[in-house]
């Protein structure tokens, strides 16, 4: 019975994400109808619309963390902190991009503090990588690693909002995110751009980088 309940919950979450990205004002009744269940079933898993959105934000945070870990646990795990950081950002952006409209929506119902709390494990891992780069001299910043990790997090949020507002092309955003984060860590912009371009080609040989 628990297994079936979990399947229903996952299905509702998947449908809810699609519906909310299509219509940020989608009601619980709309979501239930799209999921092929009665509204009571949705409320049985999520007592409110805010609770449903909070669960989606939880999923997003887990997915972003998993993408980051996968990017850094490959057999050719880079020793260069700048390359590792660029790989992590490119991998996280691939996931975060699918949730960027949700982040704007979540800020109406889930507190910013709540979003930051959910991302704390990712931030802590990023802090460790930044410290490694600062210790080796690969990164230079007047900020300690913990503060720089917050700066990087806000850069990514800002770029997601820029895409949402039509100020940045979605196809360009991943490269921009990685280059901007590297530059904020003290890597010269031209070098950061070359590194990210090379990594994107290696990660996706069929990709033709935007200029």
Secondary structure, 3 states (H helix, E strand, C coil): CHHHHHHHHHHHHHHHHHHHHHCCCCCHHHHHHHHCCCHHHHHHHCCCHHHHHHHHHHHHHHHHHHHHHHHHCCCCCCCCHHHHHHHHHHHHHHHHHHHHHHHHHHHHHCCHHHHHHHCHHHHHHHHHHHHHHHHHCCCCCCCCHHHHHHHHHHHHHHHHHHHHCCCCCHHHHHHHHHHHHHHHCCCCHHHHHHHHHHHHHHHCCCCCCCC
